[in-house]
Amino acid sequence: MFKKVLKYATILGLAATLTACGTKEAEGSKEENGNKTLDTLTVGFVPSRDPEEIVSATEPLKELIIKEMKNEGYDIKKVDITVGTNFEAVGESLSAGTLDVGFIPGGTYVLYDDGAEVLLTATRAGLSIDSDEPKDWNDNKPTAPTDKQAASYRALMIAGPSSKGQELAKKVNDGEKLSWEDLNSASWSVMSSSSPAGYIYPSLWLQENYDKNLSELKNIVQSDSYGSAFARLAAGQVDVLLTYADGRRDYEDTWTTDYNREKSIWDETDVIGVTPAIYNDTISVSKNSEKMDDDLKQALQNAFINIGESEEGKEVIAIYSHEGYVKAKSEDYDSERKAQKLIQELAK
């Protein structure tokens, strides 16, 4: 998962200067086949992994883009791929128009959406349950992967086998709405304040449903990993933990082996809260690139969707755990905007 970014962090330059080659008039020329010519298309990646690893893994993307864009009516002479020195650098370059396309997380997009426009959302394998209601997750467990691709995921508040955890779960499964007093009487395992599923989005859920923040809960334990959080839940050291929607699937075996529970994780845990959808990473384009127009944006959308559907393309985008792409719209990331506002408030 991508880490969060703050817009007010120091902005560093990209590892290489990203400049569009040729004039706007030259890049608007037509080939004999009727295609429009672009001398260069610049593509930037955020450094969520080792930059050299990203550069190496994405090298085949250059030819894939050239091939797919040719089918969309564009002859691109060169695709220039770079990795930003940090997340903010890629967002800043999109805003400045020195970068045409950026593979950036939702958080980076909303911080720079004055100069960046989201085209696509990355997809990953979906889950058998995707409901706002916690009882639906409990009535239909265990959660299972599906062949359907999903553009977003949920964060869950999961009650464990402790007496308090079971008390909260019973109320939810009986159709009762939990009160703030119910929640505040439990002990909670949270992740760091930069974790979308382990802190930020559950905080949004509390704000929207109880006008409260996680920091206002009187019994909080910060875990350094989801593994230690599930271990605490299994041991009854905490009553509730915060995790991503398929977290229990990842710790299903560990629950009965390393954590020494006799019953399965599905028998001993229940969902008591579900956050709004957390949308996946984006492919965004610059609003200020001289070459960017509606036709080019449409062509890029189609090209990257086709790349994500090809076997060769899937190998390339796997560097970011992407499995494909779907068309996106700005309002998909409204919850992320609320999340970034919360991050800024927490940083004060």
C-alpha positions in Angstrom: 0.0 0.0 0.0 1.2 3.5 -0.6 2.1 5.6 2.4 0.4 8.9 3.0 1.8 12.2 2.0 1.4 15.8 3.3 1.0 18.6 0.8 3.0 20.8 3.0 6.1 18.6 3.0 9.2 19.9 1.3 8.9 19.4 -2.4 11.9 17.8 -4.0 12.6 17.6 -7.8 12.2 14.4 -9.8 15.3 12.3 -10.2 15.6 13.5 -13.8 14.2 16.7 -15.4 11.0 15.9 -17.1 10.5 18.1 -20.2 8.2 17.6 -23.1 10.3 17.4 -26.3 9.2 19.5 -29.3 6.7 22.3 -29.7 3.0 21.9 -29.3 2.7 22.4 -33.1 5.3 19.7 -33.9 3.6 17.2 -31.6 0.3 18.0 -33.2 1.5 16.9 -36.6 -0.1 14.0 -38.5 1.5 11.0 -40.0 0.5 9.6 -43.4 -1.6 7.0 -41.6 -3.6 9.8 -40.0 -2.1 9.3 -36.5 -1.1 12.3 -34.4 2.6 12.4 -33.5 4.0 13.0 -30.1 7.8 13.3 -29.8 7.8 12.3 -26.1 5.4 11.1 -23.5 6.7 11.4 -19.9 5.6 8.9 -17.3 6.4 9.2 -13.6 6.2 6.6 -10.8 6.3 7.3 -7.0 9.1 5.5 -5.1 7.0 3.1 -3.1 9.7 0.5 -3.8 13.4 0.7 -4.7 13.6 3.1 -7.6 16.0 0.9 -9.6 13.6 -2.0 -9.1 10.8 0.1 -10.5 12.8 1.4 -13.4 13.8 -2.2 -14.3 10.4 -3.7 -14.0 8.7 -0.9 -16.0 11.1 -0.9 -18.9 8.8 -3.1 -21.0 6.0 -0.5 -20.4 7.6 1.9 -22.9 7.0 -0.4 -25.9 3.6 -1.4 -24.6 2.5 2.2 -24.4 3.8 3.0 -27.9 2.1 -0.1 -29.3 -1.3 0.6 -27.6 -1.3 4.3 -28.3 -0.6 3.6 -32.0 -3.9 1.7 -32.1 -5.5 4.7 -30.5 -4.3 7.1 -33.2 -1.0 8.3 -31.7 2.5 7.7 -32.9 4.8 8.3 -29.9 8.5 8.4 -30.7 9.7 8.0 -27.2 8.3 7.2 -23.7 10.4 8.6 -20.9 9.9 6.8 -17.6 11.3 8.2 -14.3 10.9 7.6 -10.6 10.3 10.6 -8.4 12.6 11.3 -5.5 9.5 11.2 -3.3 5.7 11.1 -3.7 5.4 14.9 -3.6 7.8 15.3 -6.4 5.6 13.4 -8.8 2.5 15.3 -7.8 4.4 18.6 -8.1 5.7 17.7 -11.6 2.1 16.8 -12.7 0.9 20.2 -11.5 3.8 22.0 -13.2 3.1 20.3 -16.5 6.6 18.9 -16.7 5.2 15.3 -16.4 2.4 14.0 -18.6 1.3 10.9 -16.7 1.8 9.8 -13.1 1.2 6.5 -11.3 0.3 8.0 -7.9 -1.8 6.9 -4.9 -5.1 8.4 -4.2 -3.7 10.6 -1.4 -1.2 12.2 -3.7 -3.8 12.8 -6.4 -6.2 14.7 -4.1 -3.4 16.8 -2.7 -2.4 17.9 -6.2 -5.8 17.8 -8.0 -5.5 21.4 -8.8 -3.0 20.4 -11.4 -3.6 16.7 -11.9 -6.7 14.8 -13.3 -7.4 11.2 -12.4 -8.0 9.0 -15.4 -7.9 5.5 -14.1 -8.1 3.5 -10.8 -6.1 0.4 -10.3 -8.0 -2.8 -9.6 -7.2 -5.8 -7.5 -9.1 -9.1 -6.8 -12.3 -8.3 -5.1 -14.0 -10.0 -2.1 -17.2 -11.9 -1.8 -18.5 -9.2 0.6 -18.5 -5.4 0.0 -21.2 -3.9 2.2 -21.6 -0.8 4.4 -23.3 -3.0 7.0 -21.2 -5.0 9.5 -23.9 -7.6 10.0 -23.7 -8.5 6.3 -20.0 -9.4 6.8 -20.9 -11.6 9.8 -23.9 -13.3 8.2 -21.9 -14.2 5.1 -18.5 -15.1 6.4 -15.9 -16.4 5.7 -14.9 -13.6 3.3 -13.5 -15.1 0.1 -11.7 -13.7 -3.0 -13.6 -13.5 -6.3 -12.7 -13.2 -9.9 -14.3 -9.8 -10.0 -11.8 -6.9 -10.0 -12.4 -4.1 -7.4 -11.3 -0.5 -7.6 -11.5 0.0 -3.8 -11.4 -1.8 -0.5 -12.8 -1.4 3.0 -11.3 -1.1 6.4 -13.0 -3.1 9.1 -13.4 -2.8 12.9 -13.2 -6.4 14.1 -14.2 -7.6 17.6 -12.3 -10.6 19.0 -13.0 -13.4 21.4 -12.8 -11.4 24.6 -16.0 -11.0 26.6 -16.2 -7.3 25.6 -15.6 -8.1 22.0 -18.3 -10.7 22.0 -20.7 -8.4 23.7 -20.2 -5.8 21.0 -20.5 -8.4 18.2 -23.8 -9.7 19.7 -25.3 -6.3 19.7 -24.4 -5.8 16.0 -25.6 -9.2 15.0 -28.9 -8.6 16.9 -29.4 -5.5 14.7 -28.6 -2.9 17.4 -26.6 0.2 16.7 -23.5 0.5 19.0 -23.4 3.6 21.1 -20.3 5.7 21.7 -20.3 4.3 25.3 -20.2 0.8 23.9 -17.2 1.6 21.8 -15.4 3.6 24.5 -15.8 0.7 26.9 -13.6 -1.5 24.7 -9.8 -1.7 24.3 -8.7 -1.0 20.7 -5.6 -1.9 18.7 -4.8 0.8 16.1 -2.0 1.2 13.7 0.1 4.4 13.2 -1.7 7.6 12.4 -0.5 7.3 8.7 -2.2 4.0 8.1 -5.4 4.3 5.9 -7.0 1.1 7.1 -5.5 1.0 10.5 -6.2 4.5 11.6 -7.3 7.2 9.1 -10.5 5.7 7.6 -11.7 4.3 10.9 -11.3 7.8 12.3 -13.5 9.1 9.5 -16.0 6.4 10.3 -16.1 7.6 13.9 -16.4 11.2 12.9 -19.3 10.5 10.5 -21.2 8.2 12.9 -20.3 9.5 16.4 -18.7 12.9 15.8 -15.6 11.5 17.6 -12.0 10.6 16.7 -10.0 7.5 17.5 -7.8 9.6 19.8 -10.8 10.1 22.0 -11.2 6.4 22.8 -9.9 5.9 26.4 -8.3 2.4 25.7 -6.0 2.4 22.7 -3.0 0.2 22.0 -0.8 1.0 19.0 0.4 -2.1 17.2 3.5 -2.1 15.0 2.1 -4.5 12.5 -1.2 -6.3 11.7 0.4 -9.5 12.9 0.9 -8.1 16.4 -2.6 -6.6 16.3 -4.2 -10.0 15.5 -2.0 -11.7 18.2 -3.3 -9.2 20.8 -6.9 -9.8 19.6 -6.4 -13.6 19.9 -5.0 -13.3 23.4 -7.8 -11.1 24.6 -5.4 -8.2 25.2 -7.6 -6.0 23.1 -11.3 -6.3 22.2 -11.3 -4.6 18.8 -8.7 -4.2 16.0 -8.6 -2.1 12.8 -7.5 -3.8 9.6 -8.0 -4.0 5.8 -11.0 -6.1 4.6 -9.1 -9.3 3.8 -6.9 -9.1 6.9 -8.6 -12.2 8.5 -7.8 -14.2 5.4 -4.1 -13.4 5.8 -4.1 -14.5 9.4 -6.5 -17.4 9.2 -3.9 -20.1 9.6 -1.8 -18.1 12.1 -4.9 -17.8 14.3 -4.9 -21.5 15.2 -1.2 -22.2 15.0 1.0 -19.3 16.2 -1.9 -17.7 18.3 -3.0 -21.1 19.7 -6.7 -20.6 19.3 -8.9 -23.8 19.1 -11.6 -22.3 17.0 -11.1 -20.6 13.6 -10.7 -16.8 13.2 -14.1 -16.8 11.5 -15.8 -18.4 14.5 -14.2 -16.0 17.0 -14.3 -12.7 15.3 -17.1 -10.4 14.0 -17.2 -7.1 12.2 -18.6 -4.2 14.2 -17.9 -1.3 11.8 -17.2 -0.8 8.1 -15.5 2.3 6.6 -16.3 4.0 3.3 -14.6 2.6 0.3 -10.9 3.3 0.1 -10.1 3.8 -3.6 -6.9 2.2 -5.0 -4.0 3.9 -6.7 -4.5 6.1 -9.7 -3.1 6.8 -13.1 -3.4 10.6 -13.3 -2.4 13.1 -16.0 -1.3 16.7 -15.9 -3.8 19.5 -16.4 -1.0 21.8 -17.4 0.9 19.6 -19.9 1.0 21.4 -23.3 0.2 18.2 -25.1 -2.7 17.0 -23.0 -6.2 17.3 -24.4 -9.4 15.3 -24.3 -8.5 13.1 -27.2 -5.1 12.2 -25.7 -6.7 11.5 -22.3 -9.3 9.2 -23.9 -6.5 7.4 -25.8 -4.4 7.0 -22.6 -7.4 5.5 -20.8 -8.0 3.0 -23.5 -4.3 2.1 -23.8 -3.7 1.5 -20.1 -6.9 -0.5 -19.8 -5.7 -2.7 -22.7 -2.2 -3.0 -21.1 -3.7 -4.1 -17.9 -5.7 -6.8 -19.7 -2.7 -8.3 -21.4 -0.4 -10.9 -19.9 2.7 -8.9 -20.6 1.1 -5.8 -19.2 0.0 -7.6 -16.0 3.7 -8.6 -15.4 4.7 -5.0 -15.6 2.0 -3.4 -13.4 2.5 -6.2 -10.8 5.3 -4.1 -9.4 2.6 -2.0 -7.7 0.3 -5.0 -7.1 -2.1 -3.6 -9.8 -4.1 -6.2 -11.7 -5.9 -3.9 -14.1 -7.5 -0.5 -14.5 -11.0 1.0 -14.7 -12.0 4.5 -15.7 -12.2 6.9 -12.7 -13.8 10.2 -11.8 -12.8 12.8 -9.3 -15.6 12.2 -6.9 -14.5 8.6 -6.3 -11.8 10.2 -4.1 -14.0 12.4 -2.0 -13.5 10.2 1.0 -9.7 10.5 0.4 -10.1 14.3 0.5 -11.8 14.0 3.9 -9.0 11.7 5.0 -6.3 14.1 3.9 -8.1 16.9 5.8 -8.0 14.7 8.8 -4.3 14.0 8.4 -3.6 17.7 8.3 -5.7 18.2 11.4 -3.7 15.4 13.2 -0.4 17.0 12.2 -1.2 20.4 13.8 
